[in-house]
Structures are given as C-alpha cells and as structure tokens.
C-alpha cells in the first residue's frame, strides 16, 4: 500500500471504527489497571 493510500484511509476513519477502537482500548485498559480500594490498607499513612 502506498503512503498516500494509508494517509487517505487514516483520514477517513468512520465514527463506528473510532467507537470500536475506543471500546477495545477501554476494555484492555480496565483489564491492565487495577482500581485502588475505597479504604486505604491498615497502617497506610494516607487517610
């Protein structure tokens, strides 16, 4: 594929494709990053 073709395709990404990419990233990110607990662990200096 030529560079011009790739650039054109990148500029013509549909809204549905963007939504799909964002959803995929959110699922991946949620799987990789753990949310901190509501209460700090016992003995934690940050309260």
Secondary structure, DSSP 8 states (H G I E B T S, - for coil): --HHHHHHHHHT--HHHHHHHHHHHHHHHHHHS----SS--TT-S--
